Amino acid sequence: MINDKAVHQFVRDRYSTPEGRNPLQAIRDIARLYGIAVAYLDRKVFDSYLDDHLSRPLTDEEWARISNFDSEYDEFVDATPGPTGSDVSSEFIRYWLNKHGIPGPDGEKWSES
């Protein structure tokens, strides 16, 4: 079993810079070490998607409503046949925004296809 405190301490000690912590780099290093690919979403990805489709980023309130997607994204990727990479990420973003009531273009629900 993982010792959360030990992992947190390791990331804080090893991946801190004057600009802040970089836990994503820790994940990338572990993935590279074990030869696995990692798909991830963070606020920058959601902001970019909304900027492309609505010409605006998420508000802080919207991000607070949707930012708890950690295991659900993994489950979504595992259960989604066909699309890969950015296609499945885009599908998840639309699904997650709909689930949390963040409207798409024209104030309508996001298309999930």
N, C-alpha and C positions, 0 to 999 in steps of 0.2 A: 504494500500500500504506500502511496505517496505521502510524504511528510510535507504538508502545505507550507509550514513555516520554513522548512529547510529550502524548498524550491523558491519561495518568495525571497528569502535572504540571498540565495545564490544569484537570482536575476537582479536583485537590487545591487549587490556587490559587483557583479561582473558586467552588467549592461547599463550602468548609469553613466551619464555624461553631464557636462555642465548644463546642457539644454534640457535634461530630464532623463527619464528611464526609457529603455527601448526593448520591451518584452518581445516585440515581433522579431527582432534580430535573434533573440534566444531561441525562439521557435524555429526560425530558419536554420540556425546552426545545428540544432538537434535533428531536424529533418535531413539536412545534408549529411550528417554523421551516420544516420541510419538508412539513407537512401530512399527516403519517402517524399512524396509530394504533399504540399499543404495548400489547401484553398482557405482563404480567410476573407472576412469582411470587417471593415472598421468604419468609423464615421466618414473618413475621407471617401470611401467607396460609395456610401449612401449619398453623401453630398454631391459627388460627381454625377451620379445617376440622376438625382433630382435637378441638378444644374443643366444637364443635357436635355431633360424632358420638361422641366418647369421653369427654367432659368432662375433657379434659386436653390440655396442649400437648405438643409433641415434647420429648423429653429432648435434652440437648446431644449425647449419643452418637448418637441417632437422626438428628439434624440433620447431624452429621458424615458419616453414612452416605449421606444422600440429597442433600446440597447441591450436587452436581456435575451438575445437570441442564440447564445453560445451552443448548446447542444442541439437545439432545433435545426440550426443550419446543417450540421453534420447529418442528422436524420433525413433532412430534405434532400441533400445530395445523394445519400445512399438509396433513397426511395424513388429518385427521378430517373427513369430510363431515357436514354437517348442523348440529351444535350450534355455537353461537357464544358468545363472552363467558364468563360464569362457568360455563356448561354444559361447555365444552371444558376449562376450567381444572379443574373438579371431576373430570372424567374422567381428566385427566392425573394429578392428585393421587392418585386411587385406583390407577391403573396404576403410578405411581412407588412408592407405599407397598408395593404387592404385590411389585414387582420387588426391593425391598430388604428384604422380610421383616418389615415392620411390620404387625402384625395389626390387623384392623378390629374392629367390634363382636363380642362373644362369642369373641374370639380367632381368628376365621375370616378368610379372605381378603376383601378389599374387593370388593364387586360392581362390575364394570366397565361397567355400563350405566346 
